[in-house]
Amino acid sequence: MMVTSSFVVPRVESLASSGIQSIPKEYIRPQEELSSIRDVFEEEKKVEGPQVPTIDLKEMESEDKVVREKCREELVKAATEWGVMHLVNHGIPDDLIDRVKKAGQAFFDLPIEEKEKHANDQASGNVQGYGSKLANNASGQLEWEDYFFHLIFPEDKRDFSIWPKTPSDYTEVTSEYARQLRSLATKILSVLSLGLGLEEGRLEKEVGGLEELLLQMKINYYPKCPQPDLALGVEAHSDVSALTFILHNMVPGLQLLYEGKWITAKCVPNSIIMHIGDTVEILSNGKYKSIIHRGLVNKEKVRISWAVFCEPPKAKIILKPLAEIVTEAEPPLFPPRTFSQHIEHKLFRKTQDSLLPRKAN
């Protein structure tokens, strides 16, 4: 079983550690993408041009209404103009975040044979567990990453049978991080609701509330790549989630497509990167942006990121622009769809489009 899984889906880590000097053709990006892939360390050092905004949440709970409002306005502005930001003073303890990172790294430090015991079975639709991307388009394109994917909240929906047993504190620290991140999501959704002129609980209710909003964690493992100018860790896409929260091991790689140019996110200490996803873009009728982004790789350092996708239930809720913010002057930009239908629409669009994936309309 483990051998079959390993054979059918080659682990990128195995390729990277085999000593190859050139990458297999399935990992080489199409010509139109290659012209924009550059050295990520050089890109991260650039100070000219637009930079991903940093939002300090320290003042979010201030007693002073003016201070509180200013903080909220900055977050709304970043969500409107960028759809991505570095959150600092977010309230999640640094030591908990360090433990989450150490636990994820310890799992990926295990021999591949050990990790294979947690392999998922994508062919049968079981995506939770250890995996590598299967080709999902005609060109057979693959991404230079392995990953571990699992649902971490609500607590009653978790399947501990697939969670790593090594390291021994993996479950404890990941569960605590999930609880604290869920509270942070509520705070962010409240501010975004107020920014639309709605009551603060409205967006959270529309994405499923405490009972139904799912937090899915994907630990992305990007091995060193012998030809980083030819590959991508993750191809260009926008997230389907409501919100996505990302930690990383301070190795640069995230790029955002901003005003037609690829901008490399800085490594900001003690920050959490947050993306607005398609779900919130749809509900806000395009006021908040779900930005296209991708991941670069490099030949010097392994990059690991921890992405948590906050997703509405797949079929229970119809996603469409909220009635209160649709007007004759600003008609709905998106048709009503369930979350599942939105994902299917994006996949269909992708198979129809050999160029960069575009956001669904």
Secondary structure, DSSP 8 states (H G I E B T S, - for coil): -HHHHHHHS--HHHHHHTT-SS--GGGS--HHHHTT---HHHHHH--SS----EEEGGGGG-SSHHHHHHHHHHHHHHHHHTSEEEEES-SS-HHHHHHHHHHHHHHHHS-HHHHHTTB-BGGGTB--EEEE----STT----S-EEEEEEEESGGG--GGGS--SSTTHHHHHHHHHHHHHHHHHHHHHHHHHHTTS-TTHHHHHTTHHHH-EEEEEEEEE---S-TTT--SEEEE---SSEEEEEE-S---EEEEETTEEEE----TT-EEEEE-HHHHHHTTTSS----EEE---SS--EEEEEEEEE--TTTSEE---GGG--SSS--SS--EEHHHHHHHHHHHHHH-SSS-----
